[in-house]
Structure formats: C-alpha cells, structure tokens
Amino acid sequence: MDRSTAVDGPTGHVRGGAVRLSPLGRVGAAVLANRKAAAGALLLALFTAVALLAPLIAPYDPEASDFLPTAPPSAAHWLGTTSLGQDVLSQVIWGARPSLVIGLIAGIVATVISILVGVTAAYRGGLPDLLLSLATDVFLVLPALPLMIVIAAYLKGSGTWVLIAVIVVTGWAFGARQLRAQALSLRGREFLEAARVRGERGSYVIVCEMLPTMTSLIAANVLGAALYAVLAAAGLQFLGLGDINAISWGSMLYWAQNNEALQTGAPLWAIVPGLCIALLGAALALLNYAFDELSNPALRAARRARGRRAP
C-alpha cells in the first residue's frame, strides 16, 4: 500500500488523505499483499504450532524403542518405525523444535552482529569503518562450508548452543555488508543531520533514527540468516557433526542413512524429515519476498507494472 493512501477502518477501503504506516503495519500489509509471502507465513505458522504442541500431538515418546523395528506404515505408526523400533512420526513432530529454535536464535544473533558491525561502520566512517569493513571482508572471503565443517568437527558432539555459535560465526558477514550499504545511503539524510545538530548521541541516532527506516531490510536479513541456519544445522547433523543423539530432523537423516533406511524398507524415515527441512526452508524463502519488496523499490515498481498488465 502506498503511504499516501489511507485505510478506512477494518474493512480496508482506501480513501483520500495521508497516513504513515508503522513498520509492523508495512510488514503485515506486504505479507498479505504477496501470495508467496502469505504461503510462507502459513507454512511457518504450521511448523511453529507443531513444535509448540509436540507433547500433545506426538502419539508416542520419540525415544521409546517399544515397537517392531523398521515396521511399515500402519494405523498405529503412520510413518513406520526406525531400526530401533521408534515411532518415526513422533520423532518428526519433536524434531521441529530444534530446527525452529536454531533458525530463530541463529537468525536473530547473526542479524544483531550484522547491525553492530555494518551500521556502526557506515555511521562512524573513517578508521572504524575501515577496520570493521576489513573484518567483514575477511569473513566473506573465507569458505563458509569448509570452515563450518572444521569447527563443528573439532567440537563434535557438542550441544545446540555450540552449533548455533558455529553457524553465527560463519553467517553474519553477508548481512553486515548489506546493512552497511543501506546505512551509507542514509548517513547524509536531513533527519539524521537534524538529530546530530540537536546534540543526540551516536547510539541514539543509530537506534532511534536510522534503524527504524531499515526495518524491512533487517527483517529480510533475519529470515535469510534463519534459512541459512536451518539448512546448515541439518547439513552438519546429517554429517554427524552435531549432537546426533538429540531428536532433530538432521539427526534423523543421519541415523536413517547409517541404517540404510531406503534399502531396508523404511524410506519414510529418511524422506519425511528431509521434506520437512525443505518445506521449512521454502517457508522462510517465500516469506522473504515481502521484505525484499519493501526494501527494494525496483521490485515494487515491477510488481505494480505486472498488476497493470494483468487482465
């Protein structure tokens, strides 16, 4: 919605006049106006509900080995059982929690570091900008996947927090580069100059004046970092570099591969967690379209042009 139009009440009728949507209002309007983003939000809400309600909806204890090994799907076990006689559906349901926790925490922490480095570098300029940009460039040129594997292998068997730390260390630099570029474009704007003339501290100018204008880009960075974290965590766990004894989609893939699930009549043990990882990644990617549109005027113009051409 254009910021020069206003919404008349809950019905959403547009009337003349001016309105300034809050950052959250702009985000919500962008999600609702974008079918891909709405689909992503719906998928993400579904996975969140499954994770929160896992104790209530999981039919069995995910670690209980009380059933026939590698049993086929049945009324009692919709997705069959593992080679140890554990219910696959219960493990899939409980496995949503660590994936969402890792994605959310790693995405937020990586974005906070990106803001501290990128926006501070752009605002301060001079030597601080040179040093912080140099640190960002070093992490950008380092091969992330090999570095992540080396660190995770050295800390093999560590818990979720160590896995999150590994992902954050290797994943913050790209966001810092994007946020620095955006902050540089804002540094000379009149409202920032006015804040400095009033004698406001640099931290106030960054937090209260600069960051609110970058809300959509920050949200997009959180989603991108969360997507990176979900896929990276699943990959490391599949390679056996995470906590393989914890119930998660990545550890399910590890044990399914090691027990040759596809060859021993338990294909859903491997297929379903892999599909869940793909769908969660798709949800984050689809939701990101709304924030890309908010932060990129070229995308908004292209969307309006497509709307005018549509019959």
N, C-alpha and C positions, 0 to 999 in steps of 0.2 A: 504494500500500500504506500502511495506517495505521502510524504509528510505534510504536503499542502492540503490534503483532504482530511475530513473528519468522519468519524463513525457515529451514527445517531443511535445510541442505546444498544441493547444486547442483540437487536435484530441485524445489525451490521449494515444498515442503509447509509450510503455515503451522501453527505450534504456539504454545502459550501462552507468555507471557513478554514481555519488553520488549527493544526494540532501537532503536538510534539509527543510521539510515542516514546515510552520508556524503552531502555534496552531490552528488557524481558518482553515487552509488548512487540517490539520489532522482531524478535526471535520467534515468538509464538505465531505472529502473522506470517512470517516467511515459511515456517513449517507447515502451517495449514494451507498455504497457497501453493505448495510444491508437493505433487503427488509422491515423488520419490522420497522426499524427506518425511512425509506422513507415513509412508510404508515403513521406513526405517524406524521412526518413533514407535510405531505399533509393535514391530518385532522386538525392539529393545525393551519395551514395557512388558511384553510377554516373557522374555528371559528373566527380567527383574522379578516378576511375580513368581516364576518357577523357583528362583533362587531363594526368595523370602519365605515361600510356603513349602520348601523342601521337606521339613519334618512332618507336615500334614499330608502331603500328596504322594510322597515316596511310599510304595507298598511294603518295602522291607528295609532292614538295616543294610546299607550298601556294602558293609564289610563282612556280613554274616555269610559263612560258607556252609549253608544248611541244605543246599539243593543238589540235584544231579548235575555233574559237570557238563558243560557245552550242550545243554538241553536246547532244543529248537524252540522258536516262539510258540506260546500256548496261552490259554486263558489265564493261567497263573503267572506266567512270565511273558509279557508281551514282546519283549526283545530277546528272549532266551536268557541263558546264563553263561558265565565265564568258565574257564577251565578249572577254576577253584570252586565252582558251584555258587557264585554270587549273582544276584539279580542285576542284569545289565540296565534295565530301566531305572532302578533305584540309583545306580551309580551315575547315570546320565543326569538325573534330576539334581543330585547332590553336587555333581561336577560343575553345574552352572555357577555356584557361589565363588569358587576361587578364580574362575575366568573373569567374572564381573568385578570382583574385588581388585584383582591385579590390573585390569584395564582402567578402572576408575582411579585408583590411587596412583598408579604409574602415570596416567594421563595428566592428572592434576599436578603432581610433583614436578614432572618434566616441564609442564607449562609454566609453573612458578619459577623454575630455574631459567627458562627461556625469557620470561619477563624481566627477571632481575638482571640478566646479562644483556639481552638485546635492547630493552627500552632504556636501561641506565646508560648503556654505551652511547646510544643515539642522543639522549638528553644532555649528558655531560660533555661529550665531544672531547677533542684533544687527546691527551695521553690515556685517560681511562677508556676512551673509545678504541684507541689503538690496541691496548692490552687485552680488553675483553673481546674485541673482534679477532685478535690473533688466537685467543683460546678457542673461540668458536670455530675458526678455520681449521685448527688442529684436529678438533673432534669431527669436523665434516670430512676431512680427507682420510681419517682412519677408517679402514674397512670394518663396518659395524658388526657384520655377522661373524667373521673370524674372531674379532675382539670379544664379542659376547660369548662365543663358544669357549674361548680360552679362559675367560674369567669364571664362567659357570663351571667349567671342568675343574678348575683349581678349587672352587668352593662346592664341589659336587656333594649332593645330598643335603644341602642347606635348605632352610625353610622358605616360606613365601616372601618374607621381607627381604631376604638376600636376593631372591630372584627379581623382585621389584627394583632393588637398588641397581642390579646389573643392567636391567632394561632402561632405567632412567639415565644412568651414566652414558649409555651408548645412544640415547634417543632425544636429547634435549637440544642439540646444536642446530638442527634444521629449523625448528620453531624460533630459536633465538635470531637466526638470520632473517626470517620473515618479519618478526616483530620489530627488529631494528630498522628494516627498510620502511615499514609503516610509520614508525616513530620519527624517522628522519623527515618524512614528508609533513609531519605535524609540528616540528620543532619551531618553525618560524611563524606559525599562525598567530593571529591577533589575540585570541583568547588566552594563549599561553604567555604572550608578551604582557598582557594586562595583569595576569597573575603574578608575574615576576616584578612588575612595576609596583604592585601592591605590597611587595615585600614577602610574598609567600615562600616558604621553604621549598627546596627542590623535591623533597619527598611528597609534600602536599600537591605540588604541581603535577607530578607523575601519577599519583594515586587518584586524585580527585578531579583533575582536569584532562589529563592525557588518556589514561586507561579507559574511562567510560566511552570515549569515541572509538575505541578499538575493541569493543565488546564482541562483535561478530567474528573478528579475526582471532581473538583469544579463544572463543568457543570452538571455532573450527580447529584451532591448534590442539585443544583438549581432546576433541574427537579423533583427530589424526594420531595423536600420541597414544590414545587408548587403543585404537585399532592396531598400531604397531606393537603395543604391549601385549594384547591378546594373542596375536599371531606369533610374536617372539616367544612368549611363555609356553605356548603349545608346542612350538618347534623344539625348544630346549627340553621340555619334559618328554617329548617323543624320542629325543636322542638319549634320554636317561640322565640328563644333567640337572634336573630339578629334584624335588622330593617325590620320587616315584612311588612311595608308599602312601601318599596322600591321594584322596579321591578327587580327580580332576579329569577333564576331557583329554588333556595331553598325556597324563599317566595311563589313562585307559588305552590310548593308542599305542603307548609303549608296551604295555602288557599284551595287548592284542597282537601286535607284531611279533613279540618274542614267543608267544604261544601259537603262532601261525593260525590265527582265527579264521582267515579266509580259506585255509586248506582243511580245517578240522570241523567244518560245519557250523561255525559261529560267525558268519560275516557281519551281522548287525553289531557285534561287539566293537568292530573297527569302523563300520560305515556311519553309524549314528553319531558318535562323538565328533567324527570328522565333519559330518554335515552340520552339527551344532556350531562348531567353530566357524565354518564358512558362513552360516546364517548370521551369527553374531557380528562377524566382520562386515558382512553386507549391510546389516542394520546401521552400524556406525558410519559406513561409507555413504549410504543413502541419506542419512540424517545430515551428513556434512554438506550436501548440496545446498541446503537452505542457508547455511552460514557462508558458503562460498558466494552465493548470490548476494547476500547482504554486504560482504566485504569487497566485492568486485563489481564496479559499475558496468563494465563491459558485459558481464553475464546478465545483469538486469536489463540492459538495453536489448540484448539478443532475445531474452525471454519475451519482452514486450513486442518485439518485431515478429516473433513466431505467433504470438497471440493475435496480432493484427492480420496475419496471413491466413490464419485458420478460418474455415468457412463457418 
